[in-house]
Amino acid sequence: MTNPLFDMTGKVALITGSTKGIGRSIAEEMARCGAKVVISSRKADVCEQVAGELKEQGFEAIAIPCHVGKKDDLQNLVDKTLETWGQIDVLICNAATNPVYGPTQDMTDEAWDKIMDTNVKGTFWLTQMVLPHMAERGDGQVVLLSSIAGIRGNTVIGTYGVSKAAEAALARNLAVEWGPRGIRVNSIAPGLVRTDFAKALVEDPERLKRVEEKTPLRRIGEPVDIAGLAVFLSTKASAYITGQVIVADGGETVG
């Protein structure tokens, strides 16, 4: 690492939902910056595969499966990370769900609860578990993955947007509460990114073209576009930034 502003050597980064898409890209880029990374998602075999691929490249990685909507799973994730490496310097809350598409009026109680429990309550639980450990050391960086769906209205993923607005609000509150203990908390609001979440649109050339034409940069995002921002928010490069929602959408919300 030639630039100390982005050096993560010796840091432990716990990244949820890190076996594919944005989460995996964040894990890869943080590993390249010197971090020890925790690979986590629901399926143990996939976690092991991704961690193994990183280790084959010479990086330090462990696999800990976790369903972020289950409190016991989250506690196990934190406990095993601390047992292995003794600290958590960076927490990236990326895992999320959106099981339904359609108007909020048609949302069932079950679907609402699943979205809120996974995206909001799970994030709340995990930060509760990790932040006290960071405070003991007087340093830590937390990044919550929000969305531009939490900034503006949407006719098909409105409830998901509500959950992502809640995560952005959680980041602001945690930043105020934990800032005096040396902890920074921010959130990222991605636009449309080439992941499984956007698979239906990405695989439709006409729809994709229409979206790209409405975006100032004339393209949708790639996972690494968000990973670079996560690295920035987790290193000394952003040492005076906390409580913010950073939009990364190619200019979509301003175009």
C-alpha positions in Angstrom: 0.0 0.0 0.0 1.6 3.2 -1.2 -0.9 5.7 0.1 -1.5 5.6 3.9 -4.9 7.2 3.5 -6.3 4.0 2.1 -4.1 1.5 4.1 -6.1 -1.1 5.9 -3.2 -3.3 6.9 -4.0 -5.2 10.2 -7.6 -4.1 10.2 -10.5 -6.6 10.5 -13.4 -5.9 8.3 -16.7 -7.7 8.8 -18.9 -7.5 5.7 -22.4 -9.0 5.7 -23.8 -10.3 2.4 -20.3 -10.6 1.0 -20.5 -13.7 -1.2 -21.7 -11.8 -4.3 -22.4 -8.4 -5.8 -21.6 -5.3 -3.8 -20.7 -7.1 -0.6 -18.2 -9.4 -2.3 -16.6 -6.5 -4.2 -16.2 -4.6 -0.9 -14.5 -7.6 0.6 -12.1 -8.0 -2.3 -11.1 -4.3 -2.4 -10.6 -4.2 1.4 -8.5 -7.3 1.2 -6.4 -5.6 -1.5 -5.9 -2.7 0.9 -4.5 -5.1 3.5 -7.6 -5.9 5.6 -8.5 -9.2 7.1 -12.0 -9.9 5.9 -14.9 -11.8 7.2 -17.0 -13.4 4.5 -20.6 -13.9 5.5 -24.0 -14.8 4.0 -26.7 -17.4 4.7 -25.1 -20.4 2.9 -22.0 -21.9 4.6 -20.6 -23.6 1.4 -20.7 -20.4 -0.6 -19.0 -18.4 2.2 -16.2 -21.0 2.3 -15.8 -20.9 -1.4 -15.4 -17.1 -1.6 -13.1 -17.0 1.5 -11.1 -19.8 -0.2 -10.8 -17.9 -3.4 -9.5 -14.8 -1.5 -7.0 -16.9 0.4 -5.7 -18.4 -2.8 -4.9 -14.8 -3.9 -2.8 -14.4 -0.7 -5.4 -12.5 1.3 -6.6 -13.2 4.9 -10.2 -14.3 5.0 -12.5 -16.4 7.1 -16.0 -17.6 6.4 -18.8 -17.3 9.0 -22.4 -18.1 7.7 -25.1 -15.8 9.1 -28.7 -14.9 8.5 -28.9 -11.3 9.4 -32.5 -11.5 10.4 -31.7 -13.9 13.2 -30.2 -12.5 16.4 -28.4 -15.7 17.4 -26.7 -15.9 14.0 -25.5 -12.3 14.3 -24.1 -12.9 17.8 -22.3 -16.0 16.5 -20.9 -13.9 13.7 -19.5 -11.3 16.1 -18.3 -13.9 18.6 -16.4 -16.0 16.1 -14.8 -13.0 14.5 -13.5 -11.8 17.8 -12.4 -15.3 18.7 -10.4 -15.5 15.5 -8.9 -12.0 15.2 -9.6 -10.3 18.5 -11.1 -7.2 17.1 -13.5 -5.6 14.6 -12.3 -2.4 13.1 -14.7 -2.0 10.2 -18.3 -3.1 10.0 -20.1 -3.1 6.6 -23.9 -3.9 6.9 -24.7 -4.9 3.3 -27.0 -7.9 3.5 -30.6 -7.0 2.7 -33.8 -8.5 1.3 -36.7 -7.4 -0.9 -39.0 -10.3 -1.5 -41.8 -8.5 -3.3 -42.3 -5.9 -6.0 -45.4 -3.8 -6.2 -47.4 -1.0 -4.6 -47.1 -0.5 -0.8 -50.9 -0.9 -0.6 -50.5 -4.5 -1.6 -47.8 -5.3 0.9 -48.7 -8.1 3.3 -47.8 -8.0 7.0 -45.5 -10.9 6.5 -43.6 -9.3 3.7 -43.4 -6.0 5.6 -42.0 -7.7 8.6 -39.5 -9.7 6.6 -38.1 -6.6 5.0 -38.0 -4.6 8.2 -36.6 -7.4 10.3 -33.8 -8.2 7.9 -32.9 -4.7 6.7 -33.5 -2.6 9.7 -33.7 -4.7 12.9 -30.8 -7.0 11.8 -28.6 -3.9 11.2 -29.7 -2.4 14.5 -28.8 -5.7 16.3 -25.4 -6.0 14.7 -24.4 -2.5 15.4 -25.4 -3.0 19.0 -23.1 -6.0 19.2 -20.1 -4.5 17.5 -20.0 -0.8 18.5 -19.2 -1.4 22.2 -16.1 -3.4 21.2 -15.0 -0.6 18.9 -15.5 1.9 21.7 -13.2 -0.1 24.0 -10.4 0.5 21.5 -11.5 4.1 20.7 -11.7 3.6 17.0 -14.0 2.1 14.4 -15.7 2.7 11.1 -19.3 1.5 10.2 -20.9 1.7 6.8 -24.6 0.9 6.3 -25.8 0.2 2.8 -28.8 2.4 2.1 -30.3 3.1 -1.4 -31.6 5.9 -3.5 -34.9 4.1 -3.0 -34.7 5.6 0.5 -34.4 9.1 -0.8 -37.2 9.3 -3.4 -40.5 7.5 -3.9 -40.9 4.3 -5.9 -44.0 2.5 -7.1 -42.6 -1.0 -7.0 -40.0 -1.2 -4.1 -41.5 1.4 -1.8 -41.3 -0.7 1.4 -37.7 -1.6 0.6 -37.1 2.2 0.3 -38.7 2.8 3.7 -36.2 0.2 5.2 -33.3 1.9 3.5 -34.4 5.4 4.7 -34.4 3.9 8.2 -30.9 2.6 7.8 -29.7 6.1 6.7 -31.4 7.6 9.8 -29.8 4.9 12.0 -26.4 5.9 10.6 -27.0 9.5 11.5 -28.1 8.7 15.1 -25.2 6.2 15.7 -22.7 8.8 14.4 -23.9 11.3 17.0 -24.0 8.7 19.8 -20.7 7.1 19.2 -18.6 9.9 17.7 -17.2 10.9 21.1 -15.8 7.3 21.4 -13.9 7.6 18.2 -16.3 5.8 15.9 -17.5 7.0 12.5 -20.8 5.8 11.0 -21.9 6.6 7.5 -24.2 5.2 4.8 -24.0 4.7 1.1 -27.1 5.1 -1.2 -26.3 3.3 -4.4 -28.3 3.8 -7.6 -28.9 0.9 -10.0 -26.0 -1.5 -9.8 -25.3 -4.6 -11.9 -26.2 -7.2 -9.3 -28.7 -10.0 -8.9 -31.1 -7.4 -7.5 -31.2 -5.7 -10.9 -30.9 -8.9 -13.0 -34.3 -8.6 -14.7 -33.6 -5.0 -15.9 -29.9 -5.7 -16.8 -30.9 -8.6 -19.0 -33.5 -6.5 -20.9 -31.5 -4.4 -23.4 -34.3 -2.0 -24.1 -35.1 -1.2 -20.5 -31.4 -1.0 -19.7 -30.9 1.4 -22.5 -33.7 3.7 -21.3 -32.2 3.8 -17.8 -28.8 4.5 -19.1 -30.0 7.4 -21.2 -31.6 9.0 -18.1 -28.3 8.8 -16.1 -25.8 11.6 -16.6 -22.9 9.1 -16.7 -24.9 7.0 -19.3 -24.3 3.7 -17.5 -25.5 1.8 -14.5 -23.1 1.1 -11.6 -20.8 -1.8 -11.1 -20.2 -3.4 -7.7 -16.7 -2.0 -7.6 -18.1 1.5 -7.9 -19.7 1.0 -4.5 -16.7 -0.9 -3.1 -14.4 2.0 -3.7 -16.7 4.3 -1.7 -16.9 1.8 1.1 -13.1 1.6 1.3 -12.9 5.4 1.3 -15.5 5.6 4.2 -13.6 2.9 6.2 -10.1 4.5 6.0 -8.2 7.6 7.1 -9.1 9.2 3.7 -12.5 10.0 5.2 -11.4 10.7 8.8 -13.5 13.9 9.2 -16.7 12.4 7.6 -19.5 10.9 9.8 -23.2 10.7 9.8 -23.5 11.2 6.1 -25.5 9.5 3.3 -23.2 9.4 0.2 -25.1 8.9 -3.0 -23.4 6.8 -5.7 -25.8 6.7 -8.6 -24.1 8.1 -11.7 -26.1 11.3 -11.3 -29.5 9.6 -11.6 -31.1 11.5 -8.7 -29.9 14.9 -10.0 -30.2 14.3 -13.7 
